[in-house]
Amino acid sequence: MTEVRSLGTPAWRQAVTWLFVPGDRPDRFAKAAASAADRIVIDLEDAVAPGAKADARTKVVSWLDDGQERTWVRVNGAGTTWHARDLEAISSLPGLEGVMLPRSEDPDHLAFVKRHIPETVGVIALIETAVGIVRANEIAASGYVGRLAFGSIDYAVDISASETDEAMLMARSLLVTASRAGGLPGPLDGVTIVTDDTDAIGREARRAKSLGFAGKMCIHPRQLGAVNAAFLADPAEVSWARGLLDAVAAREAAGESAAAFQWQGAMIDRPVLARAHSILARVPGAADSPRR
């Protein structure tokens, strides 16, 4: 697992790998929970056929009632006949850490979710449509969600586009920007449909990270290793950040200004220092470093 918890911040807001499990497959729940995923998301929506929704909900209730940890549930979307029933069934159970709302398009729908769950239960808005992308800033700033996630496959279908890097770039960038403007952690990227090609999985995860995403949803345990590795801070970046902050500490100890100075042939100022701190924030234990 790669999550790093900041003081006073729920750990799920920094969780990197989110593994989906079909809600009608309780035989897989424990296996998923024991995997390298930071969080598991039991799915009552796309992974469950309409005729199996009620039975799947019962199975999920049984799992959550045992007080399992790190468990989220993707409920059926607002406007469906199952939405309110899902929330009513799971809201008070001890194992529920959070709810993921699919096809999030309206802050009012997220407000409805928040009214039906305890204050301590988190909410992730899964953005999967053009309307959701257009309203992402509103959703992120609404106060009802703790993170955004990108449903890239459904979004591509919604806009009649191929799921290529070029076609998805604007939506991904908008979600990153909306998250930042709304004071949220980086969003979660959509799933990769291949499960055995670790090179492809790692490549897509690194691309997401380069755009500002802070995690990725997964559909198979075999994907977790490549995704976790991709989101770890690059060793060269970590070395650079530590060296820079050591140089800052040395200048300050010598009574020299560290507001702006030359280091290794580059001009160092406040934004560059902020980047160094951001890099080290992704390294477990770095927050305990005496570096400034």
Buried (B, 14 or more C-beta within 10 A) or exposed (E): BBBBBEEEEBBBBBBBBBBBBBBBBBEBBEEBBEBBBBBBBBBBBBBBEEEBBEEBBEBBBEBBBEEBEBBBBBBBBBEBEBBBBBBEBBBEBEBBBBBBBBBBBBBEBBBBBBEBBEEEBBBBBBBBBEBBBEBBBBBBBBEBBBBBBBBBBBBBEBEEEEBEEEBBEEBBEBBBBBBBEBEBBBBBBBBBEBBEBBEBBBBBBBBBBEBBBBBBBBBBBBBBBBBBBBBBBBEEBBEBBBEBBEBBBEBEEEEEEBEEBEBEEEEBEEEBBEBBBEBBBBBEEBEEEEBE
